């Protein structure tokens, strides 16, 4: 690999990559991420690269979006050329609300990925969905097309909490959609929760957990509310209409999630993710967390291939215009230095239940690990076996532990 690219170096118009990156593609696994930037409405807490019809005006179209993604996929196939990944292990369609696209369009995108690179026989294929954006019929179409996993944005079972978050589905719709997905034959079903919303009571979150367990899903993601600048929620807090989230409350909610999910047969495998079995873990996210390769399709999507990371232009109109002109939609790219790669490896792997080999730490990092062990933040048995694995208390303080393990 040549020397490090300048930060944010422009992506070549044809999207070409260094030869060394192409030779290394797929060595740790290969996935495809597809970003769908459309939403029916904007949630008050969301700062993702998403757009409502009113925000886009006439500049981009859901109707033509699948064809635009397929155009980027064709370009990606040309870039990797005669050295494609050995197989596509995972596909993840996120957003936005991917299921605002017709199910047949999502099927065409998956067919295109299979045609260009080939899906592994056991590929995990996930789509995100808002509960109100799917029906039993659309779910059956997606399952027949090859989608094996669905991740539904539940957030809460409490109507008052959903209202503060500006969620549009009713309190029971998420679990109903999960049951419909199971009936449609999805192998794996995830429900997403957000905790720590202003006004959420302990009993509200307990009821959300009860509904998740009762829905029979095999994966749960639970995240503390983060208030992002520029969102409606942040503006309401600045005006004093709502209090800011409490770290103490968030810690209590996390402990409640761990207790309820553990009792129901789930095990944590990443700080914010629990699964009923190893097979139910999100393999696509594990590619991210373990430094594998993926190609990101869509406006604002990020990619990582052979040590080169790049990101696409954010606006759907600009994205479509670039591809219509036969150019890469890539905006800029970078190559992490060894120190930066080490930092990311520690940050991500320490969040996993499998932990981090102590051997990858330098002397300062080993000293930090010893302090974390003495403070009850790392598990003693795993430490003796040569791995840094967070305890439950360590999960609550994961960011602090990471800082102590880095130079």
Secondary structure, 3 states (H helix, E strand, C coil): CCCCCCCCECCCCCCCCCHHHHHHCCCCCEEEEEEECECCCCCCCCCCCCECHHHHCCCCCCCCHHHHHHHHHHHHHHHHCCCCCCCEEEEEEEECCHHHCCHHHHHHHHHHHHHHCCEEEEEEEEEEEEHHHCCHHHHHHHHHHCCCEEEEEEECCCHHHHHHCCCCCCCCHHHHHHHHHHHHCCCEEEEEEEECCCCCCHHHHHHHHHHHHHCCCCEEEEEECCCCCCCHHHHHHHCCCCCCCCHHHHHHHHHHHHHHHHHCCCEEEECCEEECCHHHCCHHHHHHHCCCEEEEECCCCEEEECCEEEEECCCHHHHHHHHHCCCCCEEEEEECCHHHHHHHHHHHHCCECCCEEHHHCCHHHHHHHHHHHHCCCECHHHHHCCEECECHHHHHCHHHHHHHHCC
